[in-house]
Amino acid sequence: MTTTNGQTLSERQKGLAACACLMAQGNLERLEPAVRQALDDGVTINELKEAFSQLYAYTGFPRSLNALGVLSRVLEKRQANWQEGKPWTRPAEWDDARKTYELGTKNQTQLSGQPFDYTFCPQDDYYLKSHLFGDIFAGDGLTAADREIVTVAALSGLEGVAPQLAAHKKGAVNMGNSQMLIDELCEWLDKEGYTLRSKWPKGELNPYGQYFTGKSYLTDMGGGNFNVTFEPRCRNNWHIHHKQVQVLICVAGRGWYQEWGKEAQKMTPGTVITIPAEVKHWHGAAKDSWFQHLTYHKDVQEEAANELMEQGDARISADQRQKSGETQWCEPVTDEIYDKLDFAKDN
């Protein structure tokens, strides 16, 4: 089998991977634009059908069918540059159960690097050989190498499947991809925020969640340092730190920081933001990425501010004045403001 020796993922492979990862997560909101982008980048309609069909074996029929439903809706406004791709044909092996089982055994052996027999549960052993690596792999809608890119991307988006992900990362190489390409695939999924693999702990649901749009998580790192994890689109309300300076350090994913009356700033791993006391601001994740930052306060004055800050026309009424320690929580960041932000542009 020919090996994909290139170290750089093609835009087509990225499109397949993004759709597979989001499909596995059941994130239909993010999947729809990802499907459009994949079709623009050369993934064919029939390749997406094949990928979403295959992944039912890893993610279940509900998510497979939901993803196919997203594809169907996207095609209602079909673009001229989108390709139909190779027509689906019924595999000849489907008409002979023995041939399907033999093909599955061969494929499973190649993927595993050695014969694999799951004697602990003969039922699953049969399903793997006859159906997954037999029936499904018999289709010619995707190459074996592409099937493993799709599988690795999907498993990367799931929790609790580390053994299977590790096995398929090795299997992806055995089925024709280079090790460098699979390593790049996993790094790209993390960098682009499709997955959250970080040495920094995710933590528990944020106890200050009422001041956030979307879900966030908080971990006490000790010494006055906290790690905050934002799911895609999550951001905190506008707020002000009185009598203290806040420092943000992005450690994973992509996010935003914005001060009142100023343009938003991008945050990527390594970005450090120092926020002066009494400055109204917000921070949170990009639309399509998880985001983690460390935060701590410095130059903390002994006495808290007694008066709440007023910001021009955005005066804060008494019932909106919420305080957490020296933090004054203000109004949420509206979708109108947030949705104008685009990481692809030079902000």
C-alpha positions in Angstrom: 0.0 0.0 0.0 1.3 3.4 -0.9 2.3 5.5 2.1 1.4 9.2 2.4 4.9 10.6 2.9 4.0 14.3 3.1 4.4 15.9 6.4 1.7 18.5 5.7 -1.9 17.8 5.9 -3.8 18.8 2.8 -6.8 21.1 3.1 -9.0 18.2 2.0 -7.6 16.0 4.8 -8.2 18.8 7.3 -11.8 19.1 6.1 -12.4 15.4 6.6 -10.8 15.5 10.0 -12.7 18.6 11.2 -16.1 17.2 10.1 -15.3 13.8 11.8 -14.2 15.4 15.1 -17.3 17.6 15.3 -19.6 14.8 14.2 -18.2 12.6 17.0 -18.9 15.4 19.6 -22.4 15.9 18.3 -21.7 19.6 17.8 -24.1 20.3 15.0 -23.8 24.1 15.3 -20.1 23.9 14.5 -20.4 21.0 12.0 -22.5 22.9 9.5 -19.9 25.6 8.6 -17.2 22.9 8.8 -19.1 20.9 6.2 -19.3 23.9 3.9 -15.6 24.6 4.3 -14.7 20.9 3.7 -16.7 21.0 0.4 -14.9 24.2 -0.6 -11.6 22.6 0.1 -12.1 19.6 -2.1 -13.8 17.0 0.0 -16.6 15.5 -2.1 -20.2 15.0 -1.1 -19.9 11.2 -1.3 -16.7 11.2 0.8 -18.6 13.0 3.6 -21.5 10.5 3.3 -19.0 7.6 3.5 -17.2 9.2 6.5 -20.4 9.9 8.5 -21.7 6.4 7.7 -18.5 4.7 8.8 -18.4 6.6 12.1 -21.6 5.2 13.3 -19.5 2.2 14.3 -17.5 4.5 16.7 -20.1 7.2 17.7 -23.5 5.5 17.3 -26.3 5.8 14.8 -27.8 9.0 16.3 -24.7 11.1 15.7 -24.1 9.5 12.3 -27.7 10.3 11.2 -27.6 13.8 12.6 -24.4 14.6 10.7 -25.9 13.3 7.5 -28.9 15.5 8.2 -26.5 18.5 8.5 -24.9 17.5 5.1 -28.4 17.3 3.5 -29.3 20.8 4.8 -26.1 22.3 3.5 -26.7 20.8 0.1 -30.0 22.7 -0.2 -27.8 25.6 -1.1 -25.4 23.7 -3.1 -22.4 25.7 -4.6 -21.2 25.2 -8.1 -17.7 24.2 -7.0 -18.8 21.4 -4.7 -18.0 18.0 -6.2 -20.3 14.9 -6.1 -17.4 12.5 -6.1 -17.2 8.9 -6.9 -20.7 7.3 -6.9 -21.5 4.8 -4.2 -21.5 1.2 -5.4 -22.6 -1.9 -3.4 -19.5 -3.9 -2.4 -19.5 -7.4 -3.9 -18.5 -8.8 -0.5 -21.9 -8.0 0.9 -23.3 -10.9 -1.0 -21.0 -13.4 0.6 -20.7 -13.4 4.4 -17.6 -15.6 4.3 -15.8 -13.2 1.9 -16.7 -10.2 4.1 -15.3 -12.0 7.2 -12.1 -12.9 5.4 -11.7 -9.3 4.1 -12.3 -8.0 7.6 -9.8 -10.3 9.1 -7.2 -9.2 6.6 -7.9 -5.5 7.2 -7.9 -5.9 11.0 -4.6 -7.7 10.9 -3.0 -5.0 8.7 -4.3 -2.2 10.9 -3.2 -3.9 14.1 0.1 -5.0 12.8 -0.6 -8.6 13.8 -3.5 -11.0 14.0 -6.1 -9.9 16.5 -8.6 -12.2 18.1 -10.8 -10.9 20.9 -11.5 -14.3 22.5 -12.8 -12.6 25.7 -16.0 -11.6 23.8 -16.5 -13.7 20.6 -19.5 -11.5 19.6 -17.4 -8.4 19.4 -14.6 -10.3 17.6 -17.1 -11.3 14.9 -18.6 -7.8 14.7 -15.2 -6.2 14.3 -14.0 -8.6 11.6 -17.3 -9.1 9.7 -18.9 -5.7 9.9 -16.5 -2.9 10.8 -13.4 -4.1 8.9 -15.4 -6.2 6.5 -18.7 -4.6 5.5 -17.6 -1.0 6.1 -14.0 -1.2 4.8 -15.3 -3.0 1.7 -16.7 0.3 0.4 -14.5 2.2 -2.0 -15.8 5.7 -1.1 -12.6 6.4 1.0 -9.2 4.9 0.9 -8.0 2.9 3.9 -5.6 5.8 4.8 -8.5 8.3 4.7 -10.7 6.0 6.8 -8.1 6.1 9.5 -7.7 9.9 9.4 -11.4 10.1 9.9 -11.3 7.6 12.7 -8.4 9.2 14.5 -10.1 12.6 14.3 -13.4 11.3 15.6 -11.8 9.5 18.5 -9.8 12.6 19.3 -13.0 14.4 19.9 -14.3 11.9 22.4 -13.5 11.4 26.1 -12.8 8.0 27.6 -11.5 6.3 24.5 -7.7 6.8 25.0 -6.9 3.1 24.3 -8.8 3.1 21.0 -7.3 6.4 20.0 -3.8 5.1 20.6 -4.5 1.9 18.7 -5.9 3.8 15.7 -3.0 6.3 15.6 -0.7 3.3 15.1 -3.2 1.7 12.7 -3.4 4.9 10.6 0.3 4.4 9.9 -0.2 0.7 9.1 -3.0 1.6 6.7 -0.9 4.0 4.6 -0.3 7.3 6.4 3.1 8.5 7.6 3.7 8.9 11.3 4.6 12.5 10.7 1.2 13.2 9.1 -0.7 11.5 11.9 1.2 13.5 14.5 0.5 16.7 12.6 -3.2 15.7 12.4 -3.5 15.4 16.2 -1.5 18.6 16.8 -3.7 20.5 14.3 -6.9 19.3 15.9 -5.6 20.6 19.3 -4.2 23.9 17.9 -7.4 24.7 16.0 -9.5 24.0 19.1 -11.5 21.0 17.8 -10.2 19.1 20.8 -8.9 20.1 24.2 -5.7 18.2 25.0 -3.7 20.3 27.4 -1.4 19.7 30.3 -3.5 22.2 32.2 -6.4 20.6 34.1 -9.9 21.4 32.9 -11.3 21.6 36.4 -14.9 21.7 37.6 -17.8 23.8 36.4 -17.1 27.4 37.2 -18.9 28.5 40.4 -19.2 32.0 38.8 -21.0 30.6 35.8 -23.9 33.1 36.2 -21.5 35.7 34.9 -20.6 33.7 31.8 -22.3 33.0 28.4 -21.7 29.3 27.8 -19.9 26.8 30.0 -16.6 27.4 31.7 -14.5 25.5 34.2 -12.2 26.6 37.0 -9.1 25.0 38.6 -7.3 26.4 41.6 -3.6 26.0 40.8 -2.5 27.3 44.2 -0.7 30.5 45.2 -3.5 32.7 43.9 -3.3 31.3 40.4 -6.3 29.9 38.6 -6.8 28.1 35.3 -10.0 28.9 33.5 -11.3 26.7 30.6 -13.9 28.1 28.2 -15.9 26.0 25.7 -16.2 27.4 22.2 -18.2 30.7 22.2 -18.0 30.9 25.9 -17.1 34.3 27.3 -17.5 36.2 30.6 -19.5 39.3 31.1 -18.0 42.7 30.9 -16.4 43.3 34.3 -14.0 45.5 36.3 -11.3 44.6 38.8 -11.2 47.3 41.4 -8.0 48.1 43.3 -6.0 45.3 41.6 -4.3 44.3 38.3 -5.3 41.1 36.5 -2.9 39.1 34.4 -4.1 36.6 31.8 -1.8 34.0 30.2 -3.2 31.9 27.4 -2.0 28.3 27.7 -4.2 26.4 25.1 -6.7 27.1 22.3 -7.7 30.4 20.9 -9.6 33.3 22.5 -10.3 37.0 22.8 -9.7 39.9 25.2 -11.4 43.2 24.8 -11.4 46.5 26.7 -14.4 48.8 26.7 -14.2 51.1 23.7 -11.3 49.3 22.1 -10.8 46.6 19.4 -10.7 42.9 20.6 -7.3 41.3 20.8 -6.5 37.7 19.8 -5.1 35.3 22.4 -3.2 32.2 21.5 -0.8 30.1 23.6 1.9 32.4 25.1 -0.2 35.6 24.8 0.1 37.6 28.1 -2.4 40.4 28.9 -2.0 42.7 31.8 -5.2 44.5 32.7 -5.0 47.7 34.7 -7.3 48.2 37.7 -10.6 49.9 37.0 -10.6 48.9 33.3 -13.9 47.4 32.0 -13.2 44.3 29.8 -14.1 40.7 28.9 -12.3 37.6 27.8 -13.4 34.3 26.3 -13.1 31.6 23.7 -13.2 31.9 19.9 -16.3 30.7 18.2 -14.7 27.4 17.0 -12.1 26.7 19.7 -11.7 25.7 23.3 -9.6 28.3 25.3 -7.6 28.1 28.5 -5.9 30.9 30.3 -4.1 31.2 33.7 -5.1 34.2 35.7 -3.8 35.9 38.8 -4.0 39.3 40.4 -1.1 41.6 41.5 -0.7 45.1 42.9 -3.7 44.5 45.1 -4.5 47.5 47.2 -5.5 46.9 50.8 -8.9 48.7 50.7 -11.6 47.9 48.2 -13.2 50.5 46.1 -16.4 51.8 47.6 -17.8 53.4 44.5 -18.7 51.4 41.4 -17.3 52.6 38.1 -19.6 54.2 35.5 -18.7 53.9 31.8 -20.0 56.7 29.6 -23.5 55.8 28.3 -23.3 52.3 29.7 -24.3 53.3 33.2 -24.8 50.3 35.5 -28.1 50.3 37.4 -28.3 49.2 41.0 -29.8 45.8 40.3 -27.0 45.1 37.8 -24.3 45.8 40.3 -22.8 42.5 41.2 -19.5 42.1 43.1 -17.3 39.1 43.7 -14.5 40.1 46.0 -13.0 43.1 44.1 -14.7 42.1 40.8 -17.7 44.1 39.6 -19.7 42.1 37.1 -21.5 44.0 34.5 -23.7 43.2 31.4 -23.1 40.2 29.2 -21.2 40.5 25.9 -23.9 40.4 23.3 -24.0 38.1 20.3 -24.0 41.3 18.1 -20.6 42.2 19.5 -19.2 38.7 19.7 -20.2 37.5 16.3 -18.4 40.3 14.6 -15.1 38.8 15.8 -13.3 36.7 13.2 -10.0 34.9 13.9 -9.3 34.7 10.2 -9.1 38.5 9.9 -6.4 40.8 11.1 -8.0 42.3 14.2 
